[in-house]
Amino acid sequence: MLLALVVQAPQAIAGPPQPSAVICGHQVQGAILAKYQEMGGEKSPLGCPKTDELTTPNGVGRYNTFVGGSIYWSPDTGAHPVWGVIGEKWGALGWEAGSLGFPVSDELANPDGVGKRQQFQSGTIYWHPTLSDGAHAVSGRIGWVWSGFHWESGAFGYPTSDALYDNDNKEYDQRFSNHLTIFESSTGNDIEGCKGPCAGYYGVVPDNQSASDLVNEARVELPLDNTLGLSDWKHAFVVRAWPTLKARLGAAAAAGPDWDQIWQRVPRPWDMNPTNQSSIYKQLVCHTMFSAPKPGGWAGGPSWDFESWRSDIPWLRVMTPSSSPNWGNNECNWN
């Protein structure tokens, strides 16, 4: 006798039903409903829903739009409201399909009690009513540099522009409220601190101040690897200073004032130590002593460039640079 074995396909086990409610004529459900109720529902800044729950174009997330904003949800980020100036900026950048991705936090108050920020998968949007000139996203290597100086509460202040590409320098520049700019380049621009991937920052004399007596602009370049970390040069950096005629005509006695004005233009690198500080200062002394005019410009070029990794240069060479056969015209640039 033949026995037939019948195997029944397993039945899909349904998960617990998602909470759902019809509010102002529209369905709100699941995690979006929970977030909406947590915020106060119709009495929250969002007000009434304007749509039922919708699926994002990538098929991954869900969202409802409300009178005062939206709530977005994805399985990786949870549900978060987006509204106001920050929401407008996020929308201008392409919503969840843009460079920032989904929100990963609600809107947060900054430590100053005035500004706001909201974190997304690939960056953060910051806003202040008077200091930021609208809302701006900060991300990537620029955000990494900014974080090293304690974000908006540090030396740079709030972002006042988006990151914009500078074709001449092959880098993205983003301006900040304390007259400073942070830059990053994924390819480098063939100058010493940026021959490969790099980031850094620069500062110029503010528009509402008179021209500097000694240094009009200073720039710090941080060579990087292909992640967000410092390169194998290990905490190395290049400092560039654009001196005025007065600085070029100075002597060793002017090195101290020159040094002070460089750090008035830009904050010192967060990990500057006595060793690389000595390297930079020695080169500054050399430039102040031996800067000289030559056809078409000045010895050493338009800027004074200081490498942080040459602390082995002895003071004798600093004071007599032309004694080295590898140096020409007292240029004080030791590569």
Disulfide bonds with the S-S distance in Angstrom:
Cys24-Cys48 2.06
Cys194-Cys198 2.17
Cys286-Cys332 1.97
